[in-house]
Amino acid sequence: MRKILFLCSQNKLRSPTAETIFSETPGIEVDSAGLNNGAVVLLSDEQIEWADVILVMEKIHRDRLNRKFGHCLAGKRIAVLNIPDDYEYMDEDLIPLLRSRCQPYFP
């Protein structure tokens, strides 16, 4: 079972959408969090340790992840999906974009 962690800024729109749409996908477990203070679910060391793959929405998230959590990223696969903060939760345009961009990271 591959464990995939989705990250965005506030864990309100993009990463929870990804968690929701992939939650029933065979062969993977998913979780999501935000990197900014005040995020609905603020990223923890434990979530990083749990994850096999970390998918961030933008390059700025990868940079912030490295700055704040570099101490626990050794051996972690991190990929940038290049999905801007232009969508609402479960946006009809966001869902196919997530499906397309995330497919290479699923077993």
C-alpha positions as CSV (number, residue, x, y, z in Angstrom):
1,M,0.0,0.0,0.0
2,R,1.5,3.3,-1.1
3,K,0.9,6.3,1.3
4,I,0.5,9.6,-0.4
5,L,0.5,13.0,1.4
6,F,-1.0,16.0,-0.4
7,L,0.2,19.5,0.7
8,C,-1.0,23.0,-0.1
9,S,-1.0,26.3,1.9
10,Q,-4.1,26.1,4.1
11,N,-5.5,22.6,3.6
12,K,-8.9,24.1,2.6
13,L,-9.2,23.7,-1.2
14,R,-6.6,21.8,-3.3
15,S,-5.1,19.2,-0.9
16,P,-8.4,18.2,0.7
17,T,-9.9,17.8,-2.7
18,A,-7.1,15.5,-3.7
19,E,-7.5,13.5,-0.4
20,T,-11.3,13.2,-1.1
21,I,-11.1,12.1,-4.7
22,F,-8.3,9.6,-4.2
23,S,-9.5,8.2,-0.8
24,E,-11.1,5.1,-2.4
25,T,-8.3,4.4,-4.9
26,P,-7.1,0.8,-4.6
27,G,-3.5,0.4,-3.6
28,I,-3.0,3.8,-1.9
29,E,-3.7,5.5,1.4
30,V,-4.0,9.3,1.3
31,D,-3.7,12.2,3.8
32,S,-3.5,16.0,3.4
33,A,-2.2,19.0,5.3
34,G,-1.3,22.6,5.0
35,L,2.0,24.3,5.4
36,N,0.9,27.8,6.6
37,N,0.2,28.6,10.2
38,G,-3.6,28.6,10.6
39,A,-4.1,25.6,8.2
40,V,-7.1,23.5,8.8
41,V,-4.7,20.5,9.3
42,L,-1.2,21.8,10.0
43,L,1.5,19.5,8.6
44,S,3.3,17.4,11.3
45,D,6.5,15.4,11.4
46,E,4.3,12.2,11.9
47,Q,2.5,12.8,8.6
48,I,5.8,13.1,6.8
49,E,7.2,10.0,8.4
50,W,4.0,8.1,7.4
51,A,4.1,9.2,3.7
52,D,5.9,7.3,0.9
53,V,5.3,10.1,-1.5
54,I,4.6,13.8,-0.8
55,L,2.8,15.8,-3.6
56,V,2.8,19.5,-3.2
57,M,0.7,21.9,-5.3
58,E,3.3,24.5,-6.1
59,K,7.1,25.0,-6.0
60,I,6.7,27.4,-3.1
61,H,5.2,24.5,-1.0
62,R,8.3,22.4,-1.8
63,D,10.5,25.2,-0.7
64,R,8.5,25.8,2.5
65,L,8.5,22.0,3.2
66,N,12.3,21.8,2.9
67,R,12.7,24.9,5.1
68,K,10.4,23.8,7.9
69,F,10.7,20.0,7.7
70,G,14.1,19.3,6.1
71,H,15.1,17.4,9.2
72,C,12.6,14.6,8.4
73,L,12.6,14.5,4.6
74,A,15.5,12.1,4.1
75,G,14.5,9.4,1.6
76,K,11.1,11.0,0.8
77,R,10.0,11.4,-2.7
78,I,8.6,14.9,-3.2
79,A,6.9,16.1,-6.4
80,V,5.4,19.4,-7.5
81,L,2.0,19.1,-9.2
82,N,2.1,22.7,-10.5
83,I,-1.5,23.4,-9.6
84,P,-2.1,27.1,-8.8
85,D,-4.4,28.4,-6.1
86,D,-7.2,29.1,-8.6
87,Y,-9.8,26.5,-7.5
88,E,-12.5,25.9,-4.9
89,Y,-12.9,22.7,-2.9
90,M,-14.1,19.9,-5.3
91,D,-14.0,22.4,-8.3
92,E,-15.1,20.6,-11.5
93,D,-11.9,21.9,-13.2
94,L,-9.6,20.9,-10.4
95,I,-10.7,17.2,-10.2
96,P,-9.5,16.2,-13.7
97,L,-6.4,18.2,-13.3
98,L,-5.5,16.4,-10.1
99,R,-6.3,13.0,-11.6
100,S,-4.0,13.7,-14.6
101,R,-1.1,15.2,-12.6
102,C,-1.2,12.6,-9.8
103,Q,-1.4,9.5,-12.0
104,P,2.4,9.0,-12.3
105,Y,2.7,8.6,-8.5
106,F,0.2,5.9,-8.1
107,P,1.1,2.2,-8.1
